[in-house]
Amino acid sequence: MFLGRVIGKIWATRKDAALNGFRLLIVEPIDHEHAQNGDAFVAVDVVNASDGEIIYWVGSREAPNALPDKYGPIDAAVVGIVDRVNA
């Protein structure tokens, strides 16, 4: 799992049926000191995160496991909202 910050939303007029009911968020990857740590990307939101929140996300083969059917054309999924980071 990786840390990130929600910086925006994507509205899609058409998307795969596996993604119905889920929002698409723009996520900026960050490190444990909240510094940007890569390029922003789009992730499926399964926890109802808000703009500006620090989240944790999974990518690659773990991402579709966040969906109810464990299937979907996604590369990243927001799977939690961070309360605090202890470094």
mmCIF file as gemmi writes it, N, C-alpha and C atoms, coordinates in Angstrom:
data_model
loop_
_atom_site.group_PDB
_atom_site.id
_atom_site.type_symbol
_atom_site.label_atom_id
_atom_site.label_alt_id
_atom_site.label_comp_id
_atom_site.label_asym_id
_atom_site.label_entity_id
_atom_site.label_seq_id
_atom_site.pdbx_PDB_ins_code
_atom_site.Cartn_x
_atom_site.Cartn_y
_atom_site.Cartn_z
_atom_site.occupancy
_atom_site.B_iso_or_equiv
_atom_site.pdbx_formal_charge
_atom_site.auth_seq_id
_atom_site.auth_asym_id
_atom_site.pdbx_PDB_model_num
ATOM 1 N N . MET Axp A 1 ? 0.845 -1.176 0 1 0 ? 1 A 1
ATOM 2 C CA . MET Axp A 1 ? 0 0 0 1 0 ? 1 A 1
ATOM 3 C C . MET Axp A 1 ? 0.89 1.238 0 1 0 ? 1 A 1
ATOM 4 N N . PHE Axp A 2 ? 0.362 2.289 -0.582 1 0 ? 2 A 1
ATOM 5 C CA . PHE Axp A 2 ? 1.109 3.521 -0.74 1 0 ? 2 A 1
ATOM 6 C C . PHE Axp A 2 ? 0.261 4.695 -0.261 1 0 ? 2 A 1
ATOM 7 N N . LEU Axp A 3 ? 0.925 5.785 0.125 1 0 ? 3 A 1
ATOM 8 C CA . LEU Axp A 3 ? 0.217 7 0.535 1 0 ? 3 A 1
ATOM 9 C C . LEU Axp A 3 ? -0.043 7.89 -0.673 1 0 ? 3 A 1
ATOM 10 N N . GLY Axp A 4 ? -1.128 8.655 -0.591 1 0 ? 4 A 1
ATOM 11 C CA . GLY Axp A 4 ? -1.461 9.602 -1.641 1 0 ? 4 A 1
ATOM 12 C C . GLY Axp A 4 ? -2.364 10.695 -1.108 1 0 ? 4 A 1
ATOM 13 N N . ARG Axp A 5 ? -2.559 11.722 -1.92 1 0 ? 5 A 1
ATOM 14 C CA . ARG Axp A 5 ? -3.462 12.833 -1.577 1 0 ? 5 A 1
ATOM 15 C C . ARG Axp A 5 ? -4.44 12.994 -2.725 1 0 ? 5 A 1
ATOM 16 N N . VAL Axp A 6 ? -5.715 13.089 -2.4 1 0 ? 6 A 1
ATOM 17 C CA . VAL Axp A 6 ? -6.748 13.294 -3.42 1 0 ? 6 A 1
ATOM 18 C C . VAL Axp A 6 ? -6.669 14.751 -3.882 1 0 ? 6 A 1
ATOM 19 N N . ILE Axp A 7 ? -6.494 14.949 -5.191 1 0 ? 7 A 1
ATOM 20 C CA . ILE Axp A 7 ? -6.382 16.317 -5.712 1 0 ? 7 A 1
ATOM 21 C C . ILE Axp A 7 ? -7.475 16.651 -6.718 1 0 ? 7 A 1
ATOM 22 N N . GLY Axp A 8 ? -8.38 15.73 -6.986 1 0 ? 8 A 1
ATOM 23 C CA . GLY Axp A 8 ? -9.458 16.031 -7.92 1 0 ? 8 A 1
ATOM 24 C C . GLY Axp A 8 ? -10.319 14.82 -8.216 1 0 ? 8 A 1
ATOM 25 N N . LYS Axp A 9 ? -11.316 15.034 -9.062 1 0 ? 9 A 1
ATOM 26 C CA . LYS Axp A 9 ? -12.25 13.987 -9.461 1 0 ? 9 A 1
ATOM 27 C C . LYS Axp A 9 ? -12.324 13.925 -10.978 1 0 ? 9 A 1
ATOM 28 N N . ILE Axp A 10 ? -12.712 12.76 -11.481 1 0 ? 10 A 1
ATOM 29 C CA . ILE Axp A 10 ? -12.942 12.565 -12.907 1 0 ? 10 A 1
ATOM 30 C C . ILE Axp A 10 ? -14.411 12.2 -13.089 1 0 ? 10 A 1
ATOM 31 N N . TRP Axp A 11 ? -15.062 12.813 -14.058 1 0 ? 11 A 1
ATOM 32 C CA . TRP Axp A 11 ? -16.433 12.437 -14.405 1 0 ? 11 A 1
ATOM 33 C C . TRP Axp A 11 ? -16.39 11.697 -15.727 1 0 ? 11 A 1
ATOM 34 N N . ALA Axp A 12 ? -16.927 10.5 -15.74 1 0 ? 12 A 1
ATOM 35 C CA . ALA Axp A 12 ? -16.941 9.697 -16.96 1 0 ? 12 A 1
ATOM 36 C C . ALA Axp A 12 ? -18.389 9.477 -17.395 1 0 ? 12 A 1
ATOM 37 N N . THR Axp A 13 ? -18.698 9.812 -18.631 1 0 ? 13 A 1
ATOM 38 C CA . THR Axp A 13 ? -20.055 9.596 -19.122 1 0 ? 13 A 1
ATOM 39 C C . THR Axp A 13 ? -20.287 8.138 -19.457 1 0 ? 13 A 1
ATOM 40 N N . ARG Axp A 14 ? -19.206 7.401 -19.76 1 0 ? 14 A 1
ATOM 41 C CA . ARG Axp A 14 ? -19.304 5.963 -20.027 1 0 ? 14 A 1
ATOM 42 C C . ARG Axp A 14 ? -18.115 5.282 -19.367 1 0 ? 14 A 1
ATOM 43 N N . LYS Axp A 15 ? -18.383 4.179 -18.695 1 0 ? 15 A 1
ATOM 44 C CA . LYS Axp A 15 ? -17.295 3.41 -18.104 1 0 ? 15 A 1
ATOM 45 C C . LYS Axp A 15 ? -17.695 1.949 -18.019 1 0 ? 15 A 1
ATOM 46 N N . ASP Axp A 16 ? -16.742 1.097 -17.762 1 0 ? 16 A 1
ATOM 47 C CA . ASP Axp A 16 ? -16.978 -0.335 -17.656 1 0 ? 16 A 1
ATOM 48 C C . ASP Axp A 16 ? -18.016 -0.615 -16.569 1 0 ? 16 A 1
ATOM 49 N N . ALA Axp A 17 ? -18.851 -1.612 -16.783 1 0 ? 17 A 1
ATOM 50 C CA . ALA Axp A 17 ? -19.916 -1.951 -15.826 1 0 ? 17 A 1
ATOM 51 C C . ALA Axp A 17 ? -19.366 -2.291 -14.444 1 0 ? 17 A 1
ATOM 52 N N . ALA Axp A 18 ? -18.163 -2.819 -14.354 1 0 ? 18 A 1
ATOM 53 C CA . ALA Axp A 18 ? -17.565 -3.156 -13.058 1 0 ? 18 A 1
ATOM 54 C C . ALA Axp A 18 ? -17.299 -1.914 -12.212 1 0 ? 18 A 1
ATOM 55 N N . LEU Axp A 19 ? -17.281 -0.73 -12.846 1 0 ? 19 A 1
ATOM 56 C CA . LEU Axp A 19 ? -16.995 0.514 -12.137 1 0 ? 19 A 1
ATOM 57 C C . LEU Axp A 19 ? -18.244 1.316 -11.809 1 0 ? 19 A 1
ATOM 58 N N . ASN Axp A 20 ? -19.417 0.817 -12.173 1 0 ? 20 A 1
ATOM 59 C CA . ASN Axp A 20 ? -20.661 1.532 -11.858 1 0 ? 20 A 1
ATOM 60 C C . ASN Axp A 20 ? -20.813 1.686 -10.351 1 0 ? 20 A 1
ATOM 61 N N . GLY Axp A 21 ? -21.138 2.905 -9.93 1 0 ? 21 A 1
ATOM 62 C CA . GLY Axp A 21 ? -21.317 3.192 -8.518 1 0 ? 21 A 1
ATOM 63 C C . GLY Axp A 21 ? -20.055 3.651 -7.81 1 0 ? 21 A 1
ATOM 64 N N . PHE Axp A 22 ? -18.929 3.662 -8.512 1 0 ? 22 A 1
ATOM 65 C CA . PHE Axp A 22 ? -17.672 4.101 -7.912 1 0 ? 22 A 1
ATOM 66 C C . PHE Axp A 22 ? -17.182 5.375 -8.575 1 0 ? 22 A 1
ATOM 67 N N . ARG Axp A 23 ? -16.597 6.269 -7.761 1 0 ? 23 A 1
ATOM 68 C CA . ARG Axp A 23 ? -16.025 7.503 -8.288 1 0 ? 23 A 1
ATOM 69 C C . ARG Axp A 23 ? -14.592 7.266 -8.749 1 0 ? 23 A 1
ATOM 70 N N . LEU Axp A 24 ? -14.147 8.087 -9.669 1 0 ? 24 A 1
ATOM 71 C CA . LEU Axp A 24 ? -12.767 8.079 -10.121 1 0 ? 24 A 1
ATOM 72 C C . LEU Axp A 24 ? -12.091 9.335 -9.583 1 0 ? 24 A 1
ATOM 73 N N . LEU Axp A 25 ? -10.973 9.166 -8.878 1 0 ? 25 A 1
ATOM 74 C CA . LEU Axp A 25 ? -10.279 10.286 -8.256 1 0 ? 25 A 1
ATOM 75 C C . LEU Axp A 25 ? -8.901 10.472 -8.872 1 0 ? 25 A 1
ATOM 76 N N . ILE Axp A 26 ? -8.439 11.717 -8.856 1 0 ? 26 A 1
ATOM 77 C CA . ILE Axp A 26 ? -7.065 12.02 -9.229 1 0 ? 26 A 1
ATOM 78 C C . ILE Axp A 26 ? -6.261 12.008 -7.934 1 0 ? 26 A 1
ATOM 79 N N . VAL Axp A 27 ? -5.228 11.17 -7.899 1 0 ? 27 A 1
ATOM 80 C CA . VAL Axp A 27 ? -4.423 10.98 -6.693 1 0 ? 27 A 1
ATOM 81 C C . VAL Axp A 27 ? -2.98 11.377 -6.978 1 0 ? 27 A 1
ATOM 82 N N . GLU Axp A 28 ? -2.398 12.124 -6.045 1 0 ? 28 A 1
ATOM 83 C CA . GLU Axp A 28 ? -0.994 12.494 -6.106 1 0 ? 28 A 1
ATOM 84 C C . GLU Axp A 28 ? -0.252 11.62 -5.094 1 0 ? 28 A 1
ATOM 85 N N . PRO Axp A 29 ? 0.689 10.784 -5.54 1 0 ? 29 A 1
ATOM 86 C CA . PRO Axp A 29 ? 1.423 9.958 -4.58 1 0 ? 29 A 1
ATOM 87 C C . PRO Axp A 29 ? 2.311 10.827 -3.687 1 0 ? 29 A 1
ATOM 88 N N . ILE Axp A 30 ? 2.378 10.478 -2.398 1 0 ? 30 A 1
ATOM 89 C CA . ILE Axp A 30 ? 3.193 11.234 -1.448 1 0 ? 30 A 1
ATOM 90 C C . ILE Axp A 30 ? 4.011 10.254 -0.602 1 0 ? 30 A 1
ATOM 91 N N . ASP Axp A 31 ? 5.047 10.797 0.07 1 0 ? 31 A 1
ATOM 92 C CA . ASP Axp A 31 ? 5.82 9.98 0.995 1 0 ? 31 A 1
ATOM 93 C C . ASP Axp A 31 ? 5.307 10.214 2.419 1 0 ? 31 A 1
ATOM 94 N N . HIS Axp A 32 ? 5.951 9.598 3.409 1 0 ? 32 A 1
ATOM 95 C CA . HIS Axp A 32 ? 5.471 9.708 4.79 1 0 ? 32 A 1
ATOM 96 C C . HIS Axp A 32 ? 5.601 11.113 5.368 1 0 ? 32 A 1
ATOM 97 N N . GLU Axp A 33 ? 6.335 11.996 4.684 1 0 ? 33 A 1
ATOM 98 C CA . GLU Axp A 33 ? 6.447 13.393 5.108 1 0 ? 33 A 1
ATOM 99 C C . GLU Axp A 33 ? 5.517 14.301 4.316 1 0 ? 33 A 1
ATOM 100 N N . HIS Axp A 34 ? 4.599 13.718 3.55 1 0 ? 34 A 1
ATOM 101 C CA . HIS Axp A 34 ? 3.587 14.399 2.745 1 0 ? 34 A 1
ATOM 102 C C . HIS Axp A 34 ? 4.163 15.17 1.562 1 0 ? 34 A 1
ATOM 103 N N . ALA Axp A 35 ? 5.371 14.815 1.14 1 0 ? 35 A 1
ATOM 104 C CA . ALA Axp A 35 ? 5.975 15.433 -0.049 1 0 ? 35 A 1
ATOM 105 C C . ALA Axp A 35 ? 5.583 14.624 -1.279 1 0 ? 35 A 1
ATOM 106 N N . GLN Axp A 36 ? 5.35 15.315 -2.392 1 0 ? 36 A 1
ATOM 107 C CA . GLN Axp A 36 ? 4.976 14.635 -3.628 1 0 ? 36 A 1
ATOM 108 C C . GLN Axp A 36 ? 6.041 13.61 -4.002 1 0 ? 36 A 1
ATOM 109 N N . ASN Axp A 37 ? 5.574 12.438 -4.449 1 0 ? 37 A 1
ATOM 110 C CA . ASN Axp A 37 ? 6.494 11.332 -4.711 1 0 ? 37 A 1
ATOM 111 C C . ASN Axp A 37 ? 6.157 10.654 -6.044 1 0 ? 37 A 1
ATOM 112 N N . GLY Axp A 38 ? 5.889 11.43 -7.08 1 0 ? 38 A 1
ATOM 113 C CA . GLY Axp A 38 ? 5.562 10.872 -8.386 1 0 ? 38 A 1
ATOM 114 C C . GLY Axp A 38 ? 4.481 11.671 -9.081 1 0 ? 38 A 1
ATOM 115 N N . ASP Axp A 39 ? 4.089 11.186 -10.251 1 0 ? 39 A 1
ATOM 116 C CA . ASP Axp A 39 ? 3.065 11.847 -11.055 1 0 ? 39 A 1
ATOM 117 C C . ASP Axp A 39 ? 1.669 11.436 -10.605 1 0 ? 39 A 1
ATOM 118 N N . ALA Axp A 40 ? 0.721 12.348 -10.757 1 0 ? 40 A 1
ATOM 119 C CA . ALA Axp A 40 ? -0.676 12.079 -10.41 1 0 ? 40 A 1
ATOM 120 C C . ALA Axp A 40 ? -1.253 11.012 -11.344 1 0 ? 40 A 1
ATOM 121 N N . PHE Axp A 41 ? -2.247 10.295 -10.864 1 0 ? 41 A 1
ATOM 122 C CA . PHE Axp A 41 ? -2.887 9.223 -11.62 1 0 ? 41 A 1
ATOM 123 C C . PHE Axp A 41 ? -4.357 9.131 -11.218 1 0 ? 41 A 1
ATOM 124 N N . VAL Axp A 42 ? -5.118 8.34 -11.961 1 0 ? 42 A 1
ATOM 125 C CA . VAL Axp A 42 ? -6.533 8.133 -11.674 1 0 ? 42 A 1
ATOM 126 C C . VAL Axp A 42 ? -6.697 6.818 -10.925 1 0 ? 42 A 1
ATOM 127 N N . ALA Axp A 43 ? -7.514 6.837 -9.858 1 0 ? 43 A 1
ATOM 128 C CA . ALA Axp A 43 ? -7.777 5.635 -9.067 1 0 ? 43 A 1
ATOM 129 C C . ALA Axp A 43 ? -9.267 5.519 -8.789 1 0 ? 43 A 1
ATOM 130 N N . VAL Axp A 44 ? -9.743 4.3 -8.669 1 0 ? 44 A 1
ATOM 131 C CA . VAL Axp A 44 ? -11.134 4.04 -8.287 1 0 ? 44 A 1
ATOM 132 C C . VAL Axp A 44 ? -11.251 4.223 -6.78 1 0 ? 44 A 1
ATOM 133 N N . ASP Axp A 45 ? -12.288 4.92 -6.343 1 0 ? 45 A 1
ATOM 134 C CA . ASP Axp A 45 ? -12.502 5.202 -4.919 1 0 ? 45 A 1
ATOM 135 C C . ASP Axp A 45 ? -13.531 4.231 -4.346 1 0 ? 45 A 1
ATOM 136 N N . VAL Axp A 46 ? -13.109 3.36 -3.433 1 0 ? 46 A 1
ATOM 137 C CA . VAL Axp A 46 ? -14.047 2.43 -2.803 1 0 ? 46 A 1
ATOM 138 C C . VAL Axp A 46 ? -14.345 2.806 -1.35 1 0 ? 46 A 1
ATOM 139 N N . VAL Axp A 47 ? -13.784 3.937 -0.874 1 0 ? 47 A 1
ATOM 140 C CA . VAL Axp A 47 ? -13.976 4.338 0.527 1 0 ? 47 A 1
ATOM 141 C C . VAL Axp A 47 ? -14.593 5.725 0.683 1 0 ? 47 A 1
ATOM 142 N N . ASN Axp A 48 ? -14.98 6.367 -0.421 1 0 ? 48 A 1
ATOM 143 C CA . ASN Axp A 48 ? -15.615 7.681 -0.394 1 0 ? 48 A 1
ATOM 144 C C . ASN Axp A 48 ? -14.698 8.769 0.169 1 0 ? 48 A 1
ATOM 145 N N . ALA Axp A 49 ? -13.488 8.862 -0.347 1 0 ? 49 A 1
ATOM 146 C CA . ALA Axp A 49 ? -12.534 9.884 0.069 1 0 ? 49 A 1
ATOM 147 C C . ALA Axp A 49 ? -12.92 11.241 -0.521 1 0 ? 49 A 1
ATOM 148 N N . SER Axp A 50 ? -12.489 12.308 0.151 1 0 ? 50 A 1
ATOM 149 C CA . SER Axp A 50 ? -12.803 13.676 -0.278 1 0 ? 50 A 1
ATOM 150 C C . SER Axp A 50 ? -11.549 14.376 -0.78 1 0 ? 50 A 1
ATOM 151 N N . ASP Axp A 51 ? -11.751 15.489 -1.488 1 0 ? 51 A 1
ATOM 152 C CA . ASP Axp A 51 ? -10.627 16.297 -1.964 1 0 ? 51 A 1
ATOM 153 C C . ASP Axp A 51 ? -9.734 16.702 -0.798 1 0 ? 51 A 1
ATOM 154 N N . GLY Axp A 52 ? -8.418 16.59 -1.002 1 0 ? 52 A 1
ATOM 155 C CA . GLY Axp A 52 ? -7.453 17.01 0.001 1 0 ? 52 A 1
ATOM 156 C C . GLY Axp A 52 ? -7.121 15.964 1.051 1 0 ? 52 A 1
ATOM 157 N N . GLU Axp A 53 ? -7.873 14.872 1.119 1 0 ? 53 A 1
ATOM 158 C CA . GLU Axp A 53 ? -7.613 13.861 2.136 1 0 ? 53 A 1
ATOM 159 C C . GLU Axp A 53 ? -6.375 13.042 1.787 1 0 ? 53 A 1
ATOM 160 N N . ILE Axp A 54 ? -5.681 12.609 2.835 1 0 ? 54 A 1
ATOM 161 C CA . ILE Axp A 54 ? -4.571 11.687 2.68 1 0 ? 54 A 1
ATOM 162 C C . ILE Axp A 54 ? -5.173 10.28 2.685 1 0 ? 54 A 1
ATOM 163 N N . ILE Axp A 55 ? -4.793 9.493 1.712 1 0 ? 55 A 1
ATOM 164 C CA . ILE Axp A 55 ? -5.375 8.158 1.548 1 0 ? 55 A 1
ATOM 165 C C . ILE Axp A 55 ? -4.254 7.129 1.383 1 0 ? 55 A 1
ATOM 166 N N . TYR Axp A 56 ? -4.615 5.863 1.461 1 0 ? 56 A 1
ATOM 167 C CA . TYR Axp A 56 ? -3.679 4.854 1.001 1 0 ? 56 A 1
ATOM 168 C C . TYR Axp A 56 ? -4.325 4.092 -0.13 1 0 ? 56 A 1
ATOM 169 N N . TRP Axp A 57 ? -3.476 3.648 -1.05 1 0 ? 57 A 1
ATOM 170 C CA . TRP Axp A 57 ? -3.962 3.044 -2.289 1 0 ? 57 A 1
ATOM 171 C C . TRP Axp A 57 ? -3.125 1.815 -2.634 1 0 ? 57 A 1
ATOM 172 N N . VAL Axp A 58 ? -3.719 0.972 -3.431 1 0 ? 58 A 1
ATOM 173 C CA . VAL Axp A 58 ? -3.029 -0.201 -3.955 1 0 ? 58 A 1
ATOM 174 C C . VAL Axp A 58 ? -3.034 -0.111 -5.469 1 0 ? 58 A 1
ATOM 175 N N . GLY Axp A 59 ? -2.068 -0.754 -6.074 1 0 ? 59 A 1
ATOM 176 C CA . GLY Axp A 59 ? -1.977 -0.718 -7.526 1 0 ? 59 A 1
ATOM 177 C C . GLY Axp A 59 ? -1.714 -2.091 -8.098 1 0 ? 59 A 1
ATOM 178 N N . SER Axp A 60 ? -1.596 -2.113 -9.402 1 0 ? 60 A 1
ATOM 179 C CA . SER Axp A 60 ? -1.252 -3.325 -10.12 1 0 ? 60 A 1
ATOM 180 C C . SER Axp A 60 ? -2.303 -4.415 -9.924 1 0 ? 60 A 1
ATOM 181 N N . ARG Axp A 61 ? -1.876 -5.635 -9.664 1 0 ? 61 A 1
ATOM 182 C CA . ARG Axp A 61 ? -2.8 -6.769 -9.572 1 0 ? 61 A 1
ATOM 183 C C . ARG Axp A 61 ? -3.682 -6.724 -8.331 1 0 ? 61 A 1
ATOM 184 N N . GLU Axp A 62 ? -3.295 -5.967 -7.306 1 0 ? 62 A 1
ATOM 185 C CA . GLU Axp A 62 ? -4.111 -5.865 -6.101 1 0 ? 62 A 1
ATOM 186 C C . GLU Axp A 62 ? -5.304 -4.921 -6.271 1 0 ? 62 A 1
ATOM 187 N N . ALA Axp A 63 ? -5.238 -3.991 -7.204 1 0 ? 63 A 1
ATOM 188 C CA . ALA Axp A 63 ? -6.278 -2.974 -7.364 1 0 ? 63 A 1
ATOM 189 C C . ALA Axp A 63 ? -7.666 -3.554 -7.617 1 0 ? 63 A 1
ATOM 190 N N . PRO Axp A 64 ? -7.861 -4.483 -8.543 1 0 ? 64 A 1
ATOM 191 C CA . PRO Axp A 64 ? -9.215 -5.019 -8.762 1 0 ? 64 A 1
ATOM 192 C C . PRO Axp A 64 ? -9.788 -5.758 -7.556 1 0 ? 64 A 1
ATOM 193 N N . ASN Axp A 65 ? -8.934 -6.229 -6.646 1 0 ? 65 A 1
ATOM 194 C CA . ASN Axp A 65 ? -9.433 -6.915 -5.451 1 0 ? 65 A 1
ATOM 195 C C . ASN Axp A 65 ? -10.251 -5.999 -4.552 1 0 ? 65 A 1
ATOM 196 N N . ALA Axp A 66 ? -10.123 -4.691 -4.723 1 0 ? 66 A 1
ATOM 197 C CA . ALA Axp A 66 ? -10.894 -3.738 -3.926 1 0 ? 66 A 1
ATOM 198 C C . ALA Axp A 66 ? -12.349 -3.652 -4.377 1 0 ? 66 A 1
ATOM 199 N N . LEU Axp A 67 ? -12.645 -4.137 -5.574 1 0 ? 67 A 1
ATOM 200 C CA . LEU Axp A 67 ? -14.009 -4.107 -6.097 1 0 ? 67 A 1
ATOM 201 C C . LEU Axp A 67 ? -14.796 -5.311 -5.587 1 0 ? 67 A 1
ATOM 202 N N . PRO Axp A 68 ? -16.108 -5.194 -5.457 1 0 ? 68 A 1
ATOM 203 C CA . PRO Axp A 68 ? -16.919 -6.305 -4.938 1 0 ? 68 A 1
ATOM 204 C C . PRO Axp A 68 ? -16.763 -7.607 -5.714 1 0 ? 68 A 1
ATOM 205 N N . ASP Axp A 69 ? -16.663 -7.525 -7.05 1 0 ? 69 A 1
ATOM 206 C CA . ASP Axp A 69 ? -16.531 -8.736 -7.868 1 0 ? 69 A 1
ATOM 207 C C . ASP Axp A 69 ? -15.082 -9.157 -8.063 1 0 ? 69 A 1
ATOM 208 N N . LYS Axp A 70 ? -14.147 -8.415 -7.474 1 0 ? 70 A 1
ATOM 209 C CA . LYS Axp A 70 ? -12.714 -8.707 -7.609 1 0 ? 70 A 1
ATOM 210 C C . LYS Axp A 70 ? -12.251 -8.672 -9.064 1 0 ? 70 A 1
ATOM 211 N N . TYR Axp A 71 ? -12.978 -7.937 -9.894 1 0 ? 71 A 1
ATOM 212 C CA . TYR Axp A 71 ? -12.649 -7.816 -11.306 1 0 ? 71 A 1
ATOM 213 C C . TYR Axp A 71 ? -12.949 -6.409 -11.779 1 0 ? 71 A 1
ATOM 214 N N . GLY Axp A 72 ? -12.091 -5.868 -12.617 1 0 ? 72 A 1
ATOM 215 C CA . GLY Axp A 72 ? -12.343 -4.575 -13.227 1 0 ? 72 A 1
ATOM 216 C C . GLY Axp A 72 ? -11.092 -4.067 -13.905 1 0 ? 72 A 1
ATOM 217 N N . PRO Axp A 73 ? -11.262 -3.218 -14.908 1 0 ? 73 A 1
ATOM 218 C CA . PRO Axp A 73 ? -10.131 -2.696 -15.666 1 0 ? 73 A 1
ATOM 219 C C . PRO Axp A 73 ? -9.48 -1.503 -14.957 1 0 ? 73 A 1
ATOM 220 N N . ILE Axp A 74 ? -8.848 -1.753 -13.808 1 0 ? 74 A 1
ATOM 221 C CA . ILE Axp A 74 ? -8.25 -0.662 -13.043 1 0 ? 74 A 1
ATOM 222 C C . ILE Axp A 74 ? -6.796 -0.98 -12.713 1 0 ? 74 A 1
ATOM 223 N N . ASP Axp A 75 ? -6.011 0.076 -12.562 1 0 ? 75 A 1
ATOM 224 C CA . ASP Axp A 75 ? -4.604 -0.046 -12.181 1 0 ? 75 A 1
ATOM 225 C C . ASP Axp A 75 ? -4.362 0.434 -10.758 1 0 ? 75 A 1
ATOM 226 N N . ALA Axp A 76 ? -5.307 1.196 -10.184 1 0 ? 76 A 1
ATOM 227 C CA . ALA Axp A 76 ? -5.133 1.725 -8.827 1 0 ? 76 A 1
ATOM 228 C C . ALA Axp A 76 ? -6.495 1.865 -8.158 1 0 ? 76 A 1
ATOM 229 N N . ALA Axp A 77 ? -6.514 1.624 -6.84 1 0 ? 77 A 1
ATOM 230 C CA . ALA Axp A 77 ? -7.749 1.763 -6.066 1 0 ? 77 A 1
ATOM 231 C C . ALA Axp A 77 ? -7.435 2.396 -4.724 1 0 ? 77 A 1
ATOM 232 N N . VAL Axp A 78 ? -8.252 3.364 -4.326 1 0 ? 78 A 1
ATOM 233 C CA . VAL Axp A 78 ? -8.158 3.973 -3.005 1 0 ? 78 A 1
ATOM 234 C C . VAL Axp A 78 ? -8.86 3.026 -2.036 1 0 ? 78 A 1
ATOM 235 N N . VAL Axp A 79 ? -8.112 2.526 -1.033 1 0 ? 79 A 1
ATOM 236 C CA . VAL Axp A 79 ? -8.668 1.515 -0.138 1 0 ? 79 A 1
ATOM 237 C C . VAL Axp A 79 ? -8.735 1.961 1.316 1 0 ? 79 A 1
ATOM 238 N N . GLY Axp A 80 ? -8.289 3.176 1.627 1 0 ? 80 A 1
ATOM 239 C CA . GLY Axp A 80 ? -8.378 3.64 3.009 1 0 ? 80 A 1
ATOM 240 C C . GLY Axp A 80 ? -8.105 5.125 3.117 1 0 ? 80 A 1
ATOM 241 N N . ILE Axp A 81 ? -8.601 5.708 4.207 1 0 ? 81 A 1
ATOM 242 C CA . ILE Axp A 81 ? -8.368 7.108 4.524 1 0 ? 81 A 1
ATOM 243 C C . ILE Axp A 81 ? -7.451 7.155 5.736 1 0 ? 81 A 1
ATOM 244 N N . VAL Axp A 82 ? -6.379 7.94 5.648 1 0 ? 82 A 1
ATOM 245 C CA . VAL Axp A 82 ? -5.366 8 6.695 1 0 ? 82 A 1
ATOM 246 C C . VAL Axp A 82 ? -5.763 9.013 7.758 1 0 ? 82 A 1
ATOM 247 N N . ASP Axp A 83 ? -5.707 8.586 9.027 1 0 ? 83 A 1
ATOM 248 C CA . ASP Axp A 83 ? -5.954 9.494 10.141 1 0 ? 83 A 1
ATOM 249 C C . ASP Axp A 83 ? -4.675 10.216 10.549 1 0 ? 83 A 1
ATOM 250 N N . ARG Axp A 84 ? -3.568 9.451 10.603 1 0 ? 84 A 1
ATOM 251 C CA . ARG Axp A 84 ? -2.294 10.054 11.009 1 0 ? 84 A 1
ATOM 252 C C . ARG Axp A 84 ? -1.158 9.166 10.515 1 0 ? 84 A 1
ATOM 253 N N . VAL Axp A 85 ? -0.004 9.792 10.291 1 0 ? 85 A 1
ATOM 254 C CA . VAL Axp A 85 ? 1.19 9.071 9.867 1 0 ? 85 A 1
ATOM 255 C C . VAL Axp A 85 ? 2.237 9.227 10.965 1 0 ? 85 A 1
ATOM 256 N N . ASN Axp A 86 ? 2.692 8.103 11.528 1 0 ? 86 A 1
ATOM 257 C CA . ASN Axp A 86 ? 3.764 8.128 12.525 1 0 ? 86 A 1
ATOM 258 C C . ASN Axp A 86 ? 5.064 7.765 11.83 1 0 ? 86 A 1
ATOM 259 N N . ALA Axp A 87 ? 5.992 8.689 11.815 1 0 ? 87 A 1
ATOM 260 C CA . ALA Axp A 87 ? 7.273 8.428 11.135 1 0 ? 87 A 1
ATOM 261 C C . ALA Axp A 87 ? 8.36 8.099 12.129 1 0 ? 87 A 1
